């Protein structure tokens, strides 16, 4: 059994803890919260043997071989660095860090320490997405001509939702970091690297109530992103992301080629893992739903679909640790996602297209 410390108890308590406790080869050895009383309460609730508000103390435990981090983005770099310096394996939530330079440093440190470091890019592990990937790899659509992505949600649509780190760019907030980080990873996974990009970021709700003062506080993060990419093979890719709209089709991916069309989509607003379906069309025929192979389906259903996908992330991470062989996605993919986010901000600020460097060259 691999002893895991869970650091971050928002998403961590909803998804990480249930997944690690359900996995056959992990046990939670410790939990971290900056408030020791909350750490102890969470440990008691979930029968975790050790609770602390001191990360170094947790990393010194002989029962901890690996650490998952699901804290807000502005804490990722220092925490992940400490984990890697302690030679513990790392599972990190996205976005990777606050910028690509920090992400690159973590990647290089993981390489030096010979530990397994991965990102929770969970769409790679969802049945519909895996089938979609297989169909693309088989040449179902032929040569790509156009890729179109809509990821539209209402998680930030309520103007009464209070100001927090998500409203602060310096702390890694915004829809680009929350959703775009995933989108950039699955574009790289499904279609390959990006040659250049153009981004327009906007804020529909410019102020929110500060829960501390009760006064309106300025929001300087994006809640809607319009992105245009040119892939390395020349294919145009159009992306619309928003966290402030009530859309009937929250997450939709369309791929048009010279031989056919593939569509992947979900109409689930709250559960963004379950409910993905795949449609295909070749030779100009009508779109037909394609059945997802049974061997790709989740073996067990959880009401929170994120647990289903995260268990698969954990499983691959654990196998990589046991075999001492790096897995994909790793921090390398985390660097690329972060790089594309940095360049999106650069493009928005300059109002121009921005060239994307080769990942190997950036990491050199």
QUIWO-V299387 format. One record per backbone hydrogen bond with DSSP energy under -0.5 kcal/mol. NH is the residue of the N-H (numbers start at 1). CO is the residue of the C=O. E is the energy in kcal/mol with one decimal. If there is no record, write none. Layout:
BEGIN
nh-><NH & NH>
co-><CO & CO>
e-><E & E>
END
This chain:
BEGIN
nh-><2 & 3 & 4 & 5 & 6 & 7 & 7 & 8 & 8 & 14 & 15 & 16 & 17 & 19 & 20 & 21 & 22 & 23 & 26 & 27 & 29 & 29 & 30 & 31 & 32 & 33 & 36 & 39 & 40 & 41 & 42 & 43 & 44 & 45 & 46 & 47 & 47 & 48 & 49 & 52 & 58 & 59 & 60 & 61 & 64 & 65 & 65 & 66 & 67 & 68 & 69 & 70 & 74 & 75 & 76 & 77 & 79 & 80 & 81 & 82 & 83 & 84 & 85 & 86 & 87 & 88 & 89 & 90 & 91 & 92 & 93 & 103 & 104 & 105 & 106 & 107 & 108 & 109 & 110 & 111 & 112 & 113 & 114 & 114 & 115 & 117 & 118 & 120 & 121 & 122 & 124 & 125 & 126 & 129 & 130 & 131 & 132 & 133 & 134 & 135 & 136 & 137 & 138 & 139 & 140 & 142 & 145 & 146 & 147 & 148 & 149 & 150 & 151 & 152 & 153 & 153 & 156 & 157 & 159 & 161 & 163 & 167 & 168 & 169 & 171 & 172 & 173 & 174 & 175 & 178 & 179 & 180 & 181 & 182 & 183 & 184 & 185 & 186 & 187 & 188 & 189 & 190 & 191 & 192 & 192 & 195 & 196 & 197 & 198 & 200 & 202 & 206 & 208 & 210 & 211 & 211 & 214 & 217 & 219 & 220 & 220 & 223 & 224 & 225 & 226 & 227 & 227 & 228 & 229 & 230 & 231 & 231 & 232 & 234 & 236 & 237 & 238 & 239 & 240 & 241 & 242 & 243 & 245 & 247 & 251 & 252 & 253 & 254 & 255 & 256 & 257 & 258 & 259 & 260 & 261 & 262 & 263 & 264 & 265 & 266 & 269 & 272 & 276 & 277 & 278 & 279 & 280 & 281 & 283 & 285 & 288 & 290 & 296 & 297 & 297 & 305 & 307 & 308 & 309 & 310 & 311 & 312 & 313 & 314 & 315 & 316 & 317 & 318 & 319 & 320 & 321 & 322 & 323 & 324 & 324 & 325 & 331 & 333 & 334 & 335 & 336 & 337 & 338 & 339 & 340 & 341 & 342 & 343 & 344 & 345 & 346 & 347 & 348 & 349 & 350 & 351 & 352 & 354 & 356 & 357 & 362 & 363 & 364>
co-><25 & 1 & 27 & 66 & 30 & 5 & 68 & 6 & 32 & 10 & 11 & 11 & 12 & 15 & 16 & 17 & 18 & 19 & 23 & 2 & 4 & 27 & 4 & 50 & 6 & 52 & 34 & 35 & 36 & 37 & 38 & 39 & 40 & 41 & 42 & 43 & 44 & 43 & 28 & 31 & 54 & 55 & 56 & 58 & 61 & 3 & 63 & 3 & 89 & 5 & 91 & 7 & 171 & 72 & 73 & 73 & 75 & 76 & 77 & 78 & 79 & 80 & 81 & 82 & 84 & 83 & 65 & 116 & 67 & 118 & 69 & 99 & 100 & 101 & 102 & 103 & 104 & 105 & 106 & 107 & 108 & 109 & 110 & 111 & 110 & 115 & 90 & 92 & 119 & 120 & 121 & 122 & 123 & 126 & 126 & 127 & 128 & 129 & 130 & 131 & 132 & 133 & 134 & 136 & 135 & 139 & 256 & 256 & 236 & 254 & 238 & 252 & 240 & 250 & 151 & 242 & 243 & 154 & 157 & 158 & 209 & 164 & 165 & 167 & 168 & 169 & 168 & 166 & 222 & 174 & 175 & 175 & 176 & 179 & 179 & 180 & 181 & 182 & 183 & 184 & 185 & 186 & 187 & 187 & 188 & 230 & 230 & 354 & 228 & 226 & 224 & 204 & 217 & 215 & 163 & 209 & 210 & 208 & 206 & 167 & 218 & 202 & 202 & 241 & 200 & 225 & 239 & 198 & 237 & 196 & 229 & 235 & 193 & 231 & 145 & 229 & 147 & 227 & 149 & 225 & 151 & 223 & 153 & 245 & 266 & 150 & 264 & 148 & 262 & 146 & 260 & 143 & 141 & 141 & 281 & 255 & 279 & 253 & 277 & 251 & 267 & 270 & 273 & 265 & 290 & 263 & 288 & 261 & 259 & 282 & 280 & 278 & 293 & 293 & 294 & 303 & 304 & 304 & 305 & 306 & 307 & 308 & 309 & 310 & 311 & 312 & 313 & 314 & 315 & 316 & 317 & 318 & 319 & 320 & 321 & 320 & 117 & 330 & 330 & 331 & 332 & 333 & 334 & 335 & 336 & 337 & 338 & 339 & 340 & 341 & 342 & 343 & 344 & 345 & 346 & 347 & 347 & 197 & 195 & 355 & 358 & 359 & 360>
e-><-2.2 & -0.6 & -2.7 & -2.3 & -2.4 & -0.6 & -2.8 & -0.6 & -1.2 & -1.5 & -2.9 & -1.1 & -3.2 & -2.0 & -2.8 & -2.2 & -1.4 & -1.8 & -0.9 & -2.2 & -2.3 & -0.7 & -1.2 & -1.8 & -2.6 & -1.7 & -0.7 & -2.4 & -2.4 & -2.0 & -2.5 & -2.3 & -2.4 & -2.4 & -2.2 & -0.5 & -0.8 & -2.7 & -0.6 & -1.9 & -1.6 & -2.7 & -1.3 & -1.5 & -1.4 & -2.4 & -0.7 & -1.9 & -2.6 & -2.6 & -2.7 & -3.0 & -1.1 & -2.1 & -1.4 & -0.6 & -1.8 & -3.3 & -2.5 & -2.0 & -2.2 & -2.6 & -2.6 & -1.4 & -1.8 & -2.1 & -2.1 & -2.2 & -2.4 & -2.7 & -2.2 & -1.8 & -2.7 & -2.0 & -2.0 & -2.3 & -2.5 & -2.2 & -2.5 & -1.9 & -2.2 & -2.4 & -0.8 & -0.6 & -1.7 & -0.7 & -2.4 & -2.0 & -1.9 & -1.5 & -1.2 & -2.1 & -1.3 & -0.5 & -2.5 & -2.4 & -2.2 & -2.4 & -2.0 & -2.5 & -2.3 & -2.5 & -1.6 & -1.5 & -2.0 & -0.6 & -3.3 & -1.8 & -1.9 & -2.7 & -3.0 & -2.7 & -3.1 & -3.5 & -0.5 & -2.9 & -3.2 & -1.5 & -0.6 & -1.7 & -2.8 & -2.3 & -2.0 & -0.5 & -1.3 & -1.8 & -1.9 & -0.5 & -2.2 & -2.0 & -3.1 & -1.7 & -1.1 & -0.5 & -2.3 & -3.0 & -1.3 & -2.7 & -2.1 & -1.7 & -2.5 & -2.7 & -2.9 & -0.9 & -0.8 & -3.0 & -1.6 & -2.3 & -2.5 & -2.4 & -2.7 & -0.6 & -2.2 & -3.3 & -0.5 & -0.6 & -3.3 & -3.1 & -3.1 & -2.0 & -0.5 & -2.6 & -1.7 & -3.1 & -2.8 & -0.5 & -2.7 & -2.8 & -3.0 & -2.6 & -0.5 & -2.8 & -2.6 & -2.3 & -0.6 & -2.5 & -2.7 & -2.8 & -2.5 & -2.8 & -2.3 & -2.6 & -2.7 & -0.9 & -1.3 & -3.0 & -3.0 & -3.0 & -2.8 & -3.0 & -2.7 & -1.6 & -2.7 & -1.4 & -3.1 & -2.3 & -2.7 & -2.7 & -2.2 & -1.9 & -0.5 & -1.0 & -0.6 & -2.7 & -0.5 & -2.8 & -2.6 & -2.2 & -1.5 & -1.7 & -2.4 & -3.1 & -1.8 & -0.6 & -1.2 & -1.0 & -2.0 & -0.7 & -1.6 & -2.5 & -2.4 & -1.0 & -1.6 & -2.9 & -2.6 & -2.0 & -2.2 & -3.0 & -2.3 & -2.0 & -2.2 & -2.7 & -2.1 & -0.8 & -0.5 & -2.0 & -1.0 & -0.5 & -1.5 & -2.4 & -1.7 & -2.3 & -2.1 & -2.7 & -2.3 & -1.7 & -2.6 & -2.4 & -1.6 & -2.0 & -2.1 & -2.7 & -2.6 & -2.5 & -2.0 & -2.3 & -1.1 & -2.8 & -2.9 & -0.6 & -2.3 & -2.3 & -1.1>
END
